[in-house]
């Protein structure tokens, strides 16, 4: 997914957030339900479609610019860690590694900039913990991929 397209998507996200704040008079620590729904669908396409043009940096840019969105999507990011954990597959290994990167990135936002991410992480601690455990114990074709996933999961 090209950088200009990611920039346009982030701009549309900002517009959605502004419209939502005007309509509901909500604070900045809350993500727009429309934005959460759109990005949840995008994560689902990323997870299920092998030929998806969306890549992890697309989501990282959105989460860095809008930490409350990352907070709202923490359970969905944890679900990426469990993708394909029941069988050996290269796609599952890839999704678990990308999910670990995205989850670590989102959780680091809580430590740096957004209290909403910290609150959401505490709320979903069990889901995140079980997802990390599933990612580490999932069968892998390549031991180096398992080591890389485990290393990334320790950052969560």
Secondary structure, DSSP 4 states (H G I P E B T S, - for coil): --HHHHHHHHHHHHHHHHHHHHHH---TTS--HHHHHHHHHHHHHHHH-TT-S--HHHHHHHHHH-HHHHHHTHHHHHHHHTTTTTS--HHHHHHHHHHHHHHHHHHHHHHHT-HHHHHHHHHTHHHHHHHHHHHHHS--S-HHHHHHHHHHHHT-
